[in-house]
Amino acid sequence: MKVLVVEDEAKTAQFVSRGLWENGFNVDTVSGGERALELTELGGYDLIILDIMLPGLDGRTVLSRLRASNDHTPVIFLTAQDRIEDRVSGLELGADDYLVKPFAFSELLARIRTVLRRQSGEQPRQLQVADLLLDPMRRRAFRAGRQIDLTAKEFTLLWLFMRHSGEVLSRAIIAEKVWDMNFDGDTNVVDVAVRRLRRKIDEPFDRPLIHTIRGMGYVMEAR
């Protein structure tokens, strides 16, 4: 497994890189966003560990450009920004996980393995609910023949809904499966994500497919 560590704090970069090497990972380390994008263009990384506060291009910009270029390499944000709004923003940009400094390397390693395990899981070739079609292999979604542009997290959320169409999914299950996090009743990350997904796959069309089940969660089904 090849990992790119993008971190401008030398001690943190050394700490993370050494730990990864000791656990069998092949590691490249850079301190700036511009250089990170240059290396990712060459491809070959299984995971990117990305600091947010970087000189030049910050981590959010780096991630935005990666996703805009259709690069879906898993990204774990590593940052001192610990507000709920920061976490929600990072995840909505397409990060696969978000770890706040200071941290234990054992936790980072566990999160890396979880993200990689989730990334390598088998996916069906196509899923369909009513006139909504999802192609996981090509990472494309269509409704009524119209292609729908989705962020990485929106795609994962839609895949979860379609994989379990007709089943009521609680906010806790959605948070666990999409963000690999325990659901906190004080955060609206799930509701925000579902609302944004609805704007793309439901609002432009006559028949909604994502339905709120009061007090329980959400379900995707054709009614």
N, C-alpha and C positions, 0 to 999 in steps of 0.2 A: 504494500500500500504506500502511495506517495502523497505526502502532505506538504502544502505550502503554508508557512507561518508568516503572517504579515504583522509585524510588531516593531514599533520604534523604540521601546524601552529595552535597552540591551540586556539587562538582567532578566527581565521576563522572557525575552526571546530565547536567551540561553537556557533558562530553566525549562521552558516548554520543549525546545528542540532536543535537549539532552534526554528528557523523559521519554519523548517519542522514539528517539534512536534506541534507547534501552529496551523499548517494548517492540522493537522490530520494524518500525516505520522508516521509510526513506524520506528525509526532510530537506526542504529548501527554505531558507529564511531571508526575508527582505524587510526593509524598514519604511518603505514608502509605497503609496498607492499606485503611482505611475509604473514603477518597476513591477509591481504585482500584476498589473494588467498585461504588461509585456510578456511575463512568464506564462500567464494563463492562456494567452493567444497560441502558445506552442502546444498547449494541451497536456494531457497525461497525469493530471492530479486527480486523486480520489476524494480529496477533502481540502478545504481552505479554512484556516483559523485566522480570523480577521479582526484586528483592533479597529475601533471606530475613530479615535483621535489620532490621526496620522498627519505628518507634514505633507503639504501639497494636497493631493486628492485624499479626502477622508474616506473612512471605511464604508459609509453609506453610499457615497458616490461610486466607489469601486463596485459594490454589490449591485447598484442600479445599472451600471454599464454592463456588468456580466449578464444580468438577466435580460437586458435589452438586446444583447447579442445572442440570445438563446443559449447561453451557457448555464446549465443547470447543475454544475458541480456543487455538492453540498457545502454549505458555509456555516461555521459557528462563529458568532460574534463574541469577542473577548474584550470587555470594556469596564471602565469604572462607572459608567452611567447606569444607575440602578433604579431610576424612576419607572413606574408602571408604563407611563407614556413612551419612554424610551424603548422598553421591551416590545410593546405593541408595535411601535413604528418599525423597529428592526425586523420583527417577524413578518410584518406586512410587506416589507421590501423584498422578502424572499429568503431571509435567513432560515436555516433549519434548526438552529438552537441559539441560545443567548446565555452566556456565562459571565457573571459579574466578578470583577477583581475586588479584593484578593480571593483566591480560590485554591483549593487543594488539587494537586495534579491527579489524584485518584478520581476525583469527580470529573475533571476534564476528560480523562481517559475513558471513563464509563460513558460519558455523553458522546464521545467520538465513536465508540463501538456501537452505541445504539443507533446513531445516525447512519453509519455505514451498513448496519444490519437492515435497517429500514429501507435504505436505498437499494439494496441488493435483492429485496423480496420480489417474488414472482408477481407479475401483473397480467391480467387477461388481455388478449389482443384488442378487444373492443367491448364497450359497455353501452347500453342504450336504454333510455327511459323516455317513452313517448317519442317526440321528434328530436330529443337531445342525444347526441352521439359523442362518446369519448374514446379516443384512441391513445391508450397509455404508452404504447411503443413509440409513437411519433409525437406524443405530448401535445395533442391538438384536440380541441373541442368544437363541435358544430351544433347549431340548433336551427332547424328548418332549412338546412343547407348553408347557413351563414356561419363562417368561422368566428369564434369568440376568443379574443386575446385574454389570457389569464396570467397572473403572477404565479410563481412556483407554489406558494402556499394556497392560492385559490385553486390551482390544479389539484393539489393533494386533497383539499377539502372536498372538491367536487367528486374526485375519485372515491373518497370515503362514502359520500352520500349515495353515489350510484352503485357502488359495490354492495351497499346495504339498503337498496331501495325498498320501500315498504316497511322498514324497521325504524322505530323511534330511537334516535341517538341523543343521549343526554349531553349536556355541555361538558361534563367530566370526561366522557368517552371521547368526544371530539378533541378536547384539549390534549388528552393523552395520545391519541392516534396521530394528530396533525402536528402538534408542537412538542410531544414527549414531555409534558409538564402536568403537574397536579393542578386541577382546577381550583382557582381561588375565587370565591363568591364576590370579592371586592373588585375583580377585574372584569371588563367587558370585552376582552380580546376575542372570544368566540362569537358574541353577538355582532361585533363590528365586522369580523371576517364574513359571517353569513350575510349581513346586510350588503356588503360590497359585492359578494358573489351574486346575490339576487338581482342587483342592478344590471348585471351583465347577462344572466341567463333567464331571468323571469320578466323584468320590467319591460323590455322591448317587445315582448310577445303576449299573445292573448291569454294563454293559460299558464298560471304559476305552477311550478313543480316542487319548490321547497316550501313546506308548511310548518308553522310554529304550533307545537303541542303545548298548551299552557301548563306550566308547572312541571314539564317533563323534558322538553328539548325540541328537536326538529326531526322532520321526516321528509324524504323525497319520494313522491309518488304522483302519478297522473290521476287526477280526479275528474 
